[in-house]
Amino acid sequence: MKTNNKKAKIGILTLSDRASAGIYEDISGKAIQETLKQYLITDFECIYRVIGDDLEDIQYNLIELTDKEQCDLIITTGGTGPAPRDVTPEATEAVCQKMLPGFGELMRQVSLKYVPTAILSRQSAGIRNKSLIINLPGKPKSIRECLQAVFPAIPYCLDLIGAIYLETDEKVIKAFRPKA
C-alpha cells in the first residue's frame, strides 16, 4: 500500500449567482465536504469557493485551483443544467486538456433512477495538468448519489495523471485499482 507524504488538496467550487450574492447559504459545497470526510482516510485540505455563474469567472477559478493552488481534485457543484446561465461544463471543457465523458454518463444514469429530468443535466469531468475536475449537480441529494457512483474510479484516475494517492475508508466506499 502506497502512502502520502503530503496532504491532498481538493478544490470545491460552488457555482450559484444567488449563493455568491448571499441570498441563501451554500449547502451544496458543504455536502461535498461532508461526503469527502466520510469517504477519505487520506489527510486532505479543502480550498472552498462560492462564485456566480459567469463563464470567465468559472474558467479563472478552475485555472487558479489547478495551476496556482495545485489541487489534485476539483469538484464543482451547480451550473450543469440547460438554463442560459448554466455554463459550468463549457468552462470545464475550455480549461481541460482531456475530457472524461464516462463520469457524466454514469452520473446521469444513476440520477435517472430517481428523477426523469436527469437527462437535462450536463455533468462532465476533465483533466487539466495533474488535476481532475468533476462537475456535479447542485442539489445535495444528487451530489451524494453522483459521488457514490463515480468515486470508486477517482483515486485510480488521480494515480494515472500523477496526482496524489487517495485512500478511501473501505467500510464506506471502496476505490478500484487494477491488480498490478
N, C-alpha and C positions, 0 to 999 in steps of 0.2 A: 504494500500500500504506500502510495506516494504522499508526502506531507508538504505543507507550505511553510515558507519562512516569512511570509508577509500576509497581511490582511487582504482579502478580496475587496475590490471596490465595485460597488453596484450603484449605478445611477437610476434614480426613479424620477420620471418626468411626467407630471400630470398636465394634460392639455385641456384647459377649460377657461373660456372667457369669463364666466361668472365666478368660478373659484379663485381665479387670479385677481379679480376685482374685489374679492372679499364678500361677495353676495351670499355665498354659502361656503361651508367648510369642505375641504377636500378629504373625502372619506376613501376615495379610490387609491390614492398613493399610500395611505396608511394601511389599507387592506393588503397591498403588495408587501409592505414592510413586515406586517404580521405573518403573512404566509411564508416569507423567506426565513423569518426567525424559527418557524416550525420545521421547515424543510432542511436547513443547513446546519451542519456541525462545524464547518469551516468558519473561522473568525472573519467577519466582514464589517465594512462600514458602508453606510448609505449616503449618497450625495443626492439630496432631495430638492426638487424644484417644482413650482407651480407657475405655469405661464399660460398666456392666451393662445387661441387657435390661429396663430399667424404663421404662414409658411416660412418666412425668412427667420423669425424668432425660433421656430422649432429647429430648423436647419442649424442655426448658430449654436443653440444649446446642445444638439446632438454632437456637433463637431467639437465643442468645448469639452463635453463629457468624455469623448473618445480621445481626442488629441492632447488636451491640456490636463484633464483630471486622470486620464488613463484608466477609465473604468473597464473592467473585464466584461461586465454585463450591464446593459441599459434596458430598463423596462419602462415603456411609455404606457399611459392609460388615457383613453379618450381620443376623439378626433378620427375614429375609424369608420364612421357611418357615411351615408350618402349626402348629408346636408352640405350646402356650399362652403361652410367654414370647417368642415371635416377634411383636413389635409395632412394628417399625420403620416399615412402611407406614402404620399408624394414626397414629403420631407425626408423620410427614411430612405426611400429609393434614390433620392438626389445625392445623399451623402455616403451611401454604401458602395463598395466595390463589387459585392456579390449579394444577390437576394436569395433567400431560402424559402420558397413558396410552400414547402411542406408544413411549416409552422402554421400559417394561416389556414391551409386546407384542413388540418387536424382540428384547429380551434373552432372553425365553422361547423365541422362535422359533429363535434361534441356539443356545441351550443344548439344545434338543430334538434337535439333530444329534448330540449327544454322550451325553445321558442321558434316558431316558424320564421320570424324576422331575422334569424341568424344569417340568412342568405344576403342580407343587406350589409353585413359587416365586412370590412376590408382589412382585417388584421393581417399583418405581414411580419417578416423578420429579415434581417440582413447583417452583413459583416462590414465593418469599417476598421481597417488595420487589424488590431488584436482585440476588437470589441464586438460582441454580439448584441444587436439591438432587436428587441421584440416589442411589437405593438399589440397591446391588449385593449379590449373594450373598456368602457368607463364605469360599468356597474360592478360593485364589489362581489356579488354572487357570481357574475360571469367571469370576473378576474380569477376567482378561486377555481372555477371549473376549467378554464382555459390553461391556467398554470399547472394544474394537476395533470392535464393531458400532455403538455409539451415538456414539462420539467425533466422527466427521465432522460431526454436527449440533450439537455443543455450542458451538463458537465462534460460530456464527450465532445460536443461541438467546441467548447472552450479549449479542451485539450488539443483538438485539431488545428485551431487557429493560433496556438501559442499563448493563450491567456492563462489565468490562474487555474490550479487544480481544485475543483469544488468537490467537497464531500457532503453527502446528504445523510440525514438520520433515516436509516433504512426501515425503522419502525413506522415512519411517517410516509416517506416516498423513496423509492429505490432508483438510483441513477443506473442507466445501462451503459456499460463499456464492454466492447467485444473482448473476448479472451485473446490474449497475445499469441 
